[in-house]
Amino acid sequence: MEETTTPQVPFKNNLHSREFQGHKKKVHSVAWNCLGTKLASGSVDQTARIWHIEPHGHGKVKDIELKGHTDSVDQLCWDPKHAELIATASGDKTVRLWDARSGKCSQQVELSGENINITYKPDGTHIAVGNRDDELTILDVRKFKPIHKRKFGYEVNEIAWNTTGEIFFLTTGNGTVEVLAYPSLKALHTLSAHTAGCYCIAIAPNGRYFSVGSADSLVSLWDLSEMLCVRTFTKLEWPVRTISFNHTGEFIASASEDLFIDISNVESGRTVHQIPCRAAMNSVEWNPKYNLLAYAGDDKNKYQADEGVFRIFGFEST
């Protein structure tokens, strides 16, 4: 007898978002640890916070404040191999490493400019940091010292390693993606990806694809082995600020100044869900184990002051 399969509806109607309050100013960055049990948020209020998130829980959420930066915490990222270590990049020129259990800073290094982008190499040994002066610094995590610095003559935006750590990507203001060999940082390809600046990049967890968000409001999907563009996602109408693949690599979330977050099927390119939002979004990131999407933006309260909140979509209503 033939099996009839009903297509899986990935995002049921009873899913909702929960709001997390704690910051005094807007949240620039949200990131999950490798186990998907903790979420970190970095804010213009000069702090980061660590939140313990129960994937099915409804209880009050505990959070720890990470204090020490003297300027905005623009981006943060967790050690991919250690669920309690997190690195933060700030406009105060420092990069700091924290223990999420104690909330204490264990390492810090002062670099030459205001840091805006940070990412870990997948094996946890190196951290790459990009600053407002288009300078890239690679830090050795163990010694917490720079081992490589390079200044670029063009605008450099988000940066990423592929899943094996052999390829390093830079998104640029010229609409290109620079593909470099790692660790030599020799140029391999320049991909003419978009007609306007490329702002953000995400690597699919299965390593097959990467995706780029651009000021031209498009999100492009690339085959990593061929370095060819497979398709574009066209739902947003404003510059794309942030993108993320879910844990299976099946869905991609993208956000901008449009008042919704688009979730599309990677293979078909079709929208499967849209999350309404009230402001431009700065950061979206899927949990590495569940279909829970954290998102944060420029939300204001009724007095037009920053709300300092982030939300997580994907909780089932009970």
N, C-alpha and C positions, 0 to 999 in steps of 0.2 A: 504493500500500500504506500502511496506517495505521502510524504510528510508535507503538511502545509505549515509554513512558518509565518507567523504574524510579524510584521516589521516592528522592531523595538521602538517605542516612543521614548526618546532619551530624556526629555524634560517635561515631566507631567505638570498638569495645571496646578497641583496642590503644593508646588515648591515655592518657597518664599525666602526673603532675605532677612537676616538679623543685623542689627546695628550695634556697633561697638564704640563706646565713647570713652575718652580719656585724654586725648590731646587738646591743647589750648588753641592751636592753629591748624591750618590744613595739613592733611596727610599727603606726602609726596610718593611714598613707596610702601608696598605691602609684599611680604614674601613668606612662604611656608618652609618649615624645616623638612629634612629628607624623609621623616616618618609621617609627615602630615598632621602632627599632634600639636604643633605650636606655630603661631603666626607672629611675625614681627611687623611693626609699623614704624615708619620714620617720618618725622614731621618738621615743618617750618618752626615749631616751638623749641627746636634745638635738642629734642629728646627722641629716643626710640623707645618702643614698648614691646614687651613680649607677652602674648596672650596664649593661654592654654585652652585649646579648642577641642571640645568633644564632638566627634562627627555626628552623633545622634543625640547629644546632650541638650538639655534645656536649662541647666542650672546657671547660677551666677558664674561669670567668667573671671578667673583670677588673672591679674596682669602685674608685670614688674616694669618699673621705669628704669631706663638706662640713661644716666645723667653724666655729662662731662663735656659734650660738644658745646662750642660757643657760637655756632651758626647752624643754619638749617641742615637737617639730616636728609640729604637728597635721594640717596639710594642705599639699600642694604641687601645683603645676601648671606645665606647660611652656608656653613661648611657642608659640602655634599656627602661627606663621610661621617660627620659628627653632628648628632641631633641637638647638641647644646651649645655649639659655637657659632657666633654670628659676627660678620664684619659690616661696619658702617662707613659710609663716605659722606663727608660734610664740606660745606662751604668754608669751614674754619681751617682748611688745608690738611686736616689730619684724616687718617684712616685708623679706625680702632677695631680691635677684636674683643669680643665680650663673651663671658660665660652666662648663658641664659638662665642657669639655675640660681646663681648668686646675684646677677645683675651687675657684676663687677667687670671693669675693663682690664683685660689681662695683657694687652699689647697695644702700643700705638706708634705711629710714625707720622712725621710731618713731611708733606710733599710740597711741590713748588707752587701749586695753584689751588683754586676752589674746585673741589672734587664733585663731579655730578654723576658719574657712572661707575659701577663696580660689579665684577663678576668673578666667581671662583672657577678655576680649572676643574673638570669633573673628577679628577683623582684627589682633589683637596690640597695639592702641594703649592699652587700658585694663585695669586689674586691679581687681576688686571683692574687698573683704575684709570678712568679718563677724566680730565679736568676741563674747565672753561677755556683754557688756552690751547685746546686741541693737542694736549700732551698725553701720551700713554705711558703709564708706569706699571711694570710687572714686579710684584712683591713675592719674595720667597716667604711662605707662611711660617716655616719653622724659625727662621732668624728674624722674621718680620722686618726685612730690609729690601730696598729696591735692588733688583738684579738687572733691570733693563729699563731704559727711558728712551722715548722717541717723540719728537715734536713733528706734527704734520702741518703742511702749508695750506690745509683746508679744514673746514668744520668737520669734526669727528663727533658722532653721536653714540648711540648704544653699541656695545661690544659683546662678543660672545665666542666661546669655544664650541667646536662640534663635540659630540658625545665621547669621542676617543681622545680628545685633547691634542690632536695632530694638526688641526686647522683652526685659525683664529680669524674672526670676522670683524670688520669695522663698517658701520653705516656712516655715510658722509652727507654733508650738505650739498654735494654736487649731484645727488641722485644715484650715486654708485654704492656698491658694496665692495670693499677691498677684501680680498681673500688672501691670507698670508699663511705660510707654512709655520708650524710651531715645533720647536722653540726658536728656530733661526729668524722668524719674522720676515723671511724673504717673500716677495710678492709672487703669488701664483696666478691670480686672475683679478681683473677689474670688471665687475658685472654692472652693466648699464641697466639698473633695476627700475628706476622711476624717472618721471619728467620733472620732479621737484625733489627737495632734500629727503633723504631717508632718515627717519628718527629712531626707529626701534626694530629689534630683531629678536626672534625666538627660535629655538631649536626643538624639533619634535623629539619626545623621549625615546622613540625607536631609532633615532638617528637618520631616518630616511629623508626628511624634509627640513628645510628651514623657511622661515617666513619673515617678511620685511614690511613695516608700516611706513607710509610716506606722507609728506605734506600735500601730495596730490590727491589725498583721501582714499587711495587704494591700498590694499594689502596684497602682496604678491607671495605666491608659494613656489618654492624652488626644490628641485630634486638635487640632493646633496652630492650624489655620485656623479651626475652629469653636469651639474652647475647650470641647469636650464630651468627657466620659468615654466611651471606646469599650469598654473591658472592664477586669476586674480579674483579677489573678493571686493565687491563694489557697493556694499550697502551704506557705508558711511559717506558723509558729505563734507566733512571737515578734516584737517590734518590729523593723521593717525598717531596718537601719542603712545599707545601701549597695546601689546598683543601677548597672548599666551596660549600654548597647546595644553589640552587636558592630558591626564596620565596615560591614556591609551593612544594618544596621538590622533584620535578620531575627530575631535572638535577643536576649533580655534575661536578664542574670544578676542575681540578688538574694540577699542574705544577711542574717543576723540572729544570734541566739543559738542557732538551730537548728543541729544538727551536720551540716548539708549546705548546699551552695550550689545553688540552683535555677537551671537554664537552661531557659527556656520559649521557644516559638515565639511571636513577637509577634502574628502574624495569627490563629493558632488559639487561643492562650492555653494550649496544652498543654505539659507538661514534656517536653523532649527528652533531658535528661540531668541527673543530680545528682552533684555532687562531694562526697564525704564530707569533713568536717573535724573537728578534735578540740576546737575551741573556738569561742567567739563570734567572728564576723568584723567587722572594722572597715572594710575597704576592698576592693572588687573593681573591676577595670578591664580591659576588653578592649583588646588591641592594635589600632591603627588600620588595620592591613593584613592581619592573619592571625587565625584563631580561636585565639588564645592568651589565656588569662584569668589575670591576676595577682590574687592574693588574700592578705590578711594579717589576722591576728586576735590574740586573746589567748592564743596557745599557750604552754603551760608545759612545762618538762622534768620528769623524774621527781622532782626535788628541789623542785618547785613554784615554780621561778624562771622569769621570762620567758625564752622561747627567742630572741626577737628575729629570727624568720625570716619570710620570705614565700615563697609558692610560685607557680609558673606552671603552669597546666593546658593541655594541648593538644599536647604533644610526642608524636610517634609513636614507638612502640617499634621499635627496629631488629631 
